[in-house]
Amino acid sequence: MSIYLLPREPIFPPAVEAEPDGLLAIGGDLSVERLLQAYANGIFPWFMDDEDVFWYSPDPRMVMFPEKFKISGSLNRLIRNNHFNVTFDMAFGQVIRGCSIIPRPGQDGTWISGEFIEAYLELHKLGFAHSVEVFYRDDLVGGLYGVSLGAAFFGESMFSKVSNASKVAFHALVTRCSQYGFRFIDCQTETAHLLRLGATLIDRTDYLVRLEEALKERTVKGPWI
């Protein structure tokens, strides 16, 4: 297999031609049109160096089917006790910046650069990108963001400044996606945290079939209030 160098036009090679580590292509930009094309074809940008964006389509793919979400007794009690206040699309910029600066084990720095932030702020402005915010009193203590197309949500990143805040955000996302009739939440790559919450790994071929079906549904654009 080969790693493709993208042309100026917002087009991609087939996702199935990605390298074993998921890397498919390098180059292009983070324009709205290119990002939407990427997600619609099972591809996402993971990071960029000084000049180029790196595009991935891993196999297998981690997804969360809303009906498979596992809520622990402790998380259920925490939610019922209203310890946190959860909102949608009220502080997208704060959430993505929170994701960009939170320390992560095994990572030196962040892939969410200023270019990424500006690109997803534009997607949010156009109604495609959404955030879940978790507040304790008046402080933003956790959240997540991603992109919605058809009946699929493509999770990008989450952060937590206090224990369980990211779990509360993810529970809120799963609940909202279930209400909207979404088929799945794309979690991209495997993590132990998401496995414990009920996410599962599926073959890329299976993912692409499910994605094609999900994209036949109407996209829920605009603020998720």
N, C-alpha and C positions, 0 to 999 in steps of 0.2 A: 504494500500500500504506500501511497505518497501523501505528504502534507502539501496542501494546495496553497498557493498564493492568490489571494482574492483580487479580482479586478475592481475597477471603480464602481461598476454596476452592483446593486445590492442583491447578488445572487450567490448561491452556495452549491458546492458539490453534494452528492447524496450523503446523508449521515452515516450510512452503512460502510462508507469508505474510510472511516476514521481509523487512526492507529490503535493498537491495543490499549494504550493509556487513555484513549478518548480524543486525543488531539486530531482535529480534522483540517483546519486551515489557519492561516496567519494573514493579517493585513486587513484592509478595508477600514471602516470607521464605525462609530457608534451612533450613526444617524437613526432616527425613529424608524425609517423604512427598512433599514438593514436589520435592526434589532427585532422588529416584528416578523420579518422573513425568517430570521434565525429560529425564533421560538416556534414558529409555525412548521418548521422542518426538523424539529427535535435537536436543535443546536443552541448553545448559549456561550457568551463570552465569559472567560474565567479570569483572565488577567491581561495586562499589557506591559511591555517593556518601554523603553524610551520612545519608540515609534509605532510599534505594531500591536494589534489586538490578537489574542490567541482564542480560537473558537473550538469548542469541545462537543462531543456527543458520546458519552461513555456507554459501555456495555459490560455488565448489566446496568440498569437504571434504577435508582431508588425512587419509589413513589409511595404516597399515602392515599389509600382509598378511604374516603371519609367514614364509611361504615365500619372500618377496621381499627379506628382510633381507640387506643387503650388509655382509659383514664384511671389512675390509681385512686385509692381511697383518700390519701392525703391531699392529692390535687383536687379531688372533688370537694373535700371539706374546705379547702382554701378558696375555691371559687364560690361556694355557697356562702361563705362568711364575708364575702365582698371585701376582702383584704386589699384588693387592687381595683382600680378603675380602668376599664378597657374601652378604647375608642378606635375608630377606623378613619384613616385619611385625614386626621386632624393635625398631624405633625410629621408629614412624610420626610421633609428635609432633615429634621432632627433624628428621625429613625435611621435613615441611610448614613448620616454622619456618625451616629452612635455605632452602627455596624462597622464603620471604617476605622474607628479608633480603639475599639475594645480589644485588649490582648487575647490572643488565642494560642493555646498550647501547641508547640511544634511549628509555629509560623513566625517568621521574621518580617514584621510589618504587615501590610494589607494589600490586597489586590483591588480594593475599592478606591481608586484614585480620584482626583478631581474631575477627570474626564468622564469617569463612570458616574459620578454624582450628578454632573450636569446632564448627562444623557438620560438618566432615569428620572430626574426632575422634569424633564420635557415629556417623557412618557406619562408621568403622573399628571402633568398639566393637561394632557390630551385624554386622560381617563383610562389609560391602559395599565398603569402601575399603581399599586395600592400598598398601604401600610397598616399595620396593627400596632397600636401604642398601649403600653401598660404603665399606668401612673400609680405611685404611692403618694397619697396626699397630692402635692402639686409637682412632684418630681417625676420626670420620665425615667423609669428604672428598667425598661426592657421593651422589646418590640421586634418586628420583622417587616420585610417588604418583598414584593415580587410583582409579577406581571400576569394579567388575566387576558386570555384569548378563548373565545368560545366557552366550552364547559370544562376548561382546564385552568389551573393556577400554577404558575411557575415560580416556586420559591427561590429567592436569591440569597438572602442572608438574614440572620437574627442576632440579637445581642441581649445580654442580661447583666444588670449591675447588682442585682440582689437575687437571692435564691428563689428559683421557680418562676421568675418573671417571664422567661422565654417560653416555658411550658404553658403558662397562662395565655400568652400571645398565640401560641400554636393551637391551643384548644379553641380559642375564639375564631381563628382562621378556619379550622375544620368545621366548626359549627356554622359559620357563614357560608362556606362552600357547600355544605350539605343543604342549607336552606335554598341556595341558588340552583341546586341540582347538578353541581359540578361532578364530573366523572372521577377526577383524581387531582392530587396536588403533586407536582413534580418536585422532588427533593434532590434531584441531580445525582449525588454520589453518596455512598454508604457512610453513615455515622452510627455509633453505638447509641447515642442519645435518641435519634429518630427510630431506630429499631425497637427500643424500649417502648416508644409511643405507638408502635403498631405499623410503622412503615415497612415496606417489603421490596426486595430486588426482583426485577423482571427483565427478561431479555429485551435488547434494544428493538428487535423486530416486533415483539409484542407491544412495546411502548409506542412505536410509530403507528401501528394499527389503531391503538386506542386514541392516540393523538388525532389521527385523521378523523375518527368518529366524533371526538369532542369538538373539533373545529367546525363541524356542521351546525353547531348550536350558536345562538346569538351571544355576542360578547356583552357582558354587563359592564358598560363604560360609566365613567363618572364616579363621584365620591360614594363610597360604601358607608353610608351613615346609618 
